[in-house]
Structure formats: C-alpha cells, structure tokens
Amino acid sequence: MGLKNLSRPSRMNENAPEMSVEAAAQAFIADAPVGANPEPKRRRKKTSSTFVRTTFSLSKDVNRQIDKISLTPRNFRATRSDVIRAGIVALQNLDKAELLELLERASRAEPIEELTQEE
C-alpha cells in the first residue's frame, strides 16, 4: 500500500501492466476535460467610478497647505485626494468670473494665503 501505489494512477487495477510515470501522466492529461477553467475564487467588485493616478508638480508651500487642510477635520480622516476633490467641488460652484480670476492668479504662481483655523 505504501509508495508503490502513488506512482500509478488510481484508475488502474492490479491486473493491468505497469505504466511508466510519463505514460501515466499522459493518460491523466488525456482524460481531463477540455476548456473547463474553474471560476476564480475571488472576484473584484466593480466600482461605479474608476480612479486614475495622476502626477503633477507642486511647490513645497502648496504641498504643505494640502497637508494642513487634510488635518483640519477632527472627527474623520481626510486624505490629500479628498482635499483636491473638495477644491474641485468648490471651484465648480464659483461663477465663471470668479473662477477665471482664481485661475489667473494661480497661473501667475502667487503665494497661497495662510489658512485661518478656528480652534
């Protein structure tokens, strides 16, 4: 019963002639169903929105300001991406003249004003 039985396929009976390991492997492969790929165990959930990783350059001051803003909330965690998304929402709520004025100021790389934090 020991190791001798491990070298032969289980479908062979004791009266059948010995098969080489290679022949046994080929017989096993030949009996496998074609195209029977099992479903993956885990499926990724489809999200409604796809995030795109974007790289852009910021001055050290702007980078620090984003960090400061992300630390402002006390009862939840805001990421740097949350700060950028909030900025986009705020910009979208401006009228066209205000938006153009801000974009013009930003394009001239004026320093960002300090935030006043109420504590």
PLY file of the C-alpha trace (Angstrom):
ply
format ascii 1.0
element vertex 119
property float x
property float y
property float z
element edge 118
property int vertex1
property int vertex2
end_header
0.00 0.00 0.00
2.87 2.43 0.62
4.68 4.44 -2.03
4.20 1.79 -4.70
0.55 2.83 -5.22
1.40 6.54 -5.53
3.31 6.03 -8.78
0.31 4.52 -10.60
-2.98 6.21 -11.46
-5.85 5.14 -9.23
-7.99 4.03 -12.19
-5.57 1.22 -12.99
-6.39 -2.15 -11.50
-3.87 -4.60 -10.12
-4.01 -6.86 -13.21
-3.04 -4.08 -15.65
0.60 -3.91 -16.76
2.85 -1.29 -15.12
2.87 2.14 -16.84
5.79 4.49 -16.78
5.29 7.74 -14.89
5.31 9.63 -18.20
2.67 7.34 -19.72
0.52 7.65 -16.58
0.79 11.44 -16.70
-0.18 11.50 -20.39
-3.18 9.24 -19.70
-4.27 11.52 -16.86
-3.92 14.65 -19.03
-5.84 12.99 -21.88
-8.78 12.27 -19.54
-9.01 15.90 -18.35
-11.98 17.86 -19.71
-11.07 20.48 -22.31
-11.86 24.11 -21.57
-13.00 23.51 -18.03
-11.46 26.51 -16.30
-12.75 26.93 -12.76
-14.15 30.32 -11.74
-11.71 32.44 -9.78
-12.29 32.21 -6.04
-12.42 35.97 -5.61
-14.00 38.40 -7.96
-13.27 42.07 -7.74
-16.27 44.22 -7.13
-16.96 46.58 -9.97
-16.86 50.13 -8.71
-19.05 52.80 -10.15
-16.09 55.14 -10.63
-12.58 54.39 -11.76
-9.74 56.30 -10.20
-6.86 57.50 -12.33
-3.48 58.05 -10.73
-2.21 61.45 -11.80
1.15 63.01 -11.11
1.68 66.77 -11.03
4.22 69.12 -9.54
3.53 71.44 -6.63
5.64 73.90 -4.75
6.64 72.96 -1.21
4.29 75.64 0.12
1.27 74.27 -1.79
2.17 70.75 -0.71
2.27 71.85 2.95
-1.05 73.65 2.55
-2.72 70.47 1.25
-1.34 68.59 4.27
-2.62 71.31 6.65
-6.07 71.24 5.11
-6.23 67.44 5.30
-5.51 67.63 9.06
-8.29 70.16 9.71
-11.17 67.70 10.34
-11.26 66.39 13.92
-13.94 63.70 13.64
-12.91 61.95 10.38
-9.83 61.38 8.26
-9.40 63.44 5.11
-6.77 62.36 2.59
-4.79 64.59 0.25
-7.05 63.32 -2.56
-10.10 64.38 -0.55
-8.66 67.90 -0.31
-8.17 68.05 -4.09
-11.70 66.70 -4.72
-13.16 69.29 -2.30
-11.24 72.01 -4.13
-12.69 70.88 -7.45
-16.21 70.94 -6.00
-15.61 74.44 -4.59
-14.26 75.66 -7.95
-17.25 74.22 -9.78
-19.58 76.22 -7.52
-17.99 79.55 -8.44
-19.38 81.70 -11.17
-17.32 81.98 -14.33
-15.78 85.40 -13.48
-14.60 84.24 -10.03
-13.21 81.00 -11.46
-11.28 82.87 -14.19
-9.87 85.29 -11.60
-8.64 82.44 -9.40
-7.14 80.57 -12.33
-5.35 83.71 -13.50
-3.91 84.27 -10.00
-2.84 80.64 -9.80
-1.18 80.77 -13.22
0.98 83.67 -12.03
2.06 81.45 -9.11
1.08 83.89 -6.37
1.73 82.52 -2.89
-1.20 80.85 -1.22
-2.67 82.80 1.68
-2.39 81.22 5.12
-5.45 79.38 6.27
-7.10 80.60 9.41
-8.05 77.68 11.59
-10.72 78.16 14.23
-9.86 76.13 17.29
0 1
1 2
2 3
3 4
4 5
5 6
6 7
7 8
8 9
9 10
10 11
11 12
12 13
13 14
14 15
15 16
16 17
17 18
18 19
19 20
20 21
21 22
22 23
23 24
24 25
25 26
26 27
27 28
28 29
29 30
30 31
31 32
32 33
33 34
34 35
35 36
36 37
37 38
38 39
39 40
40 41
41 42
42 43
43 44
44 45
45 46
46 47
47 48
48 49
49 50
50 51
51 52
52 53
53 54
54 55
55 56
56 57
57 58
58 59
59 60
60 61
61 62
62 63
63 64
64 65
65 66
66 67
67 68
68 69
69 70
70 71
71 72
72 73
73 74
74 75
75 76
76 77
77 78
78 79
79 80
80 81
81 82
82 83
83 84
84 85
85 86
86 87
87 88
88 89
89 90
90 91
91 92
92 93
93 94
94 95
95 96
96 97
97 98
98 99
99 100
100 101
101 102
102 103
103 104
104 105
105 106
106 107
107 108
108 109
109 110
110 111
111 112
112 113
113 114
114 115
115 116
116 117
117 118
